[in-house]
């Protein structure tokens, strides 16, 4: 959206293939760069708005912007932590709400609204339904155990069965033991 309004936008990521794709499809006012601590510190000094949109499937988001980096930011810099539902990607993130969306630390303005799709419930419900309905139909048609035994994509979506964690990312994020999903699919 910022790029469409003409702002200079920099996208930092670890995935070189994704960055190459973005270089091809984004307008000329969008730059891409490989993410690392040095780059992030430079961006903190130069940016008016930083949007943390990190997603590690099934795990907590890494803390990319540390408290000490705030000192390098200009007063009034805005940090938006879209990863707040996975613990946030800023060290100083704390969840906010749609009713009280901001807080300030060291003259830096934070917006860490949990459940951001809740601001547009109708649209987000349609999008979620379109993405999940095919899976729900397959699960309903076969039952969850049979469907997960027969279809790897459904099985890969399992996280917890009977109180036991069967997804490695969750076990790593919360330091819990990993159980084998196959043990529960009989």
KALIN-V928681 format. One record per pair of residues at least 6 apart in sequence whose C-alpha atoms are under 8 Angstrom apart, sorted by the first residue. I is the first residue (numbers start at 1). GAP is how many residues later the second one is. Records with the same first field share a line. If there is no record, write none. Layout:
# KALIN-V928681
I = GAP / GAP
This chain:
# KALIN-V928681
2 = 6 / 7
3 = 6 / 24 / 26 / 27
6 = 23
7 = 22
8 = 21 / 22 / 23
9 = 20 / 21 / 22
10 = 20 / 21 / 22 / 23
11 = 8 / 19 / 20 / 21 / 22
12 = 20 / 21 / 22 / 23
13 = 6 / 19 / 20 / 21 / 22
14 = 20 / 21
15 = 19
16 = 18
19 = 13 / 14 / 15
22 = 10
23 = 7 / 8 / 9
37 = 27
40 = 24 / 25
41 = 28 / 31
44 = 6 / 25 / 26 / 28 / 29
45 = 27 / 28 / 29
46 = 27 / 28
47 = 26 / 30
48 = 26 / 28 / 29 / 30
49 = 28 / 29 / 30 / 31
50 = 27 / 28 / 29 / 30
51 = 28 / 29 / 30 / 31
52 = 27 / 28 / 29 / 30 / 31 / 37 / 38
53 = 28 / 29 / 30 / 36
54 = 7 / 8 / 28 / 29 / 35
55 = 6 / 28 / 31
57 = 112
58 = 101 / 109 / 110 / 111 / 112
59 = 27 / 110 / 111 / 113 / 114
60 = 26 / 27 / 28 / 113
61 = 22 / 25 / 26 / 27 / 28
62 = 26 / 27
63 = 25 / 26 / 27 / 28
64 = 25 / 26 / 27
65 = 24 / 25 / 26
66 = 24 / 25 / 26
67 = 23 / 24 / 25
70 = 36 / 38
71 = 35
73 = 35
74 = 33 / 34
75 = 31 / 32 / 33
76 = 31 / 32 / 33
77 = 30 / 31 / 32
78 = 30 / 31 / 32 / 33
79 = 29 / 30 / 31 / 32
80 = 30 / 31 / 32
81 = 7 / 8 / 9 / 12 / 29 / 30 / 31 / 32
82 = 6 / 30 / 31 / 32 / 34
83 = 6
84 = 9 / 10 / 11 / 28 / 29 / 30
85 = 29 / 30
87 = 6
88 = 6 / 24
93 = 17 / 19
94 = 18
95 = 17 / 18 / 19
96 = 6 / 15 / 16 / 17 / 18
97 = 15 / 16 / 17
98 = 15 / 16 / 18 / 21
101 = 10 / 11 / 12
102 = 7 / 8 / 9 / 10
103 = 6 / 7 / 8
104 = 6
117 = 7
118 = 6
135 = 19
138 = 9
139 = 8
145 = 39 / 40 / 41
146 = 39
147 = 7 / 8
148 = 6 / 7 / 37
149 = 6 / 33 / 36
155 = 26
156 = 11
158 = 8 / 9 / 23
159 = 6 / 7 / 8 / 11
160 = 6 / 7
161 = 20 / 23
164 = 14 / 15
165 = 6 / 11 / 12 / 13 / 14
166 = 12 / 13 / 14 / 15
167 = 11 / 12
168 = 10
170 = 6
171 = 6 / 7
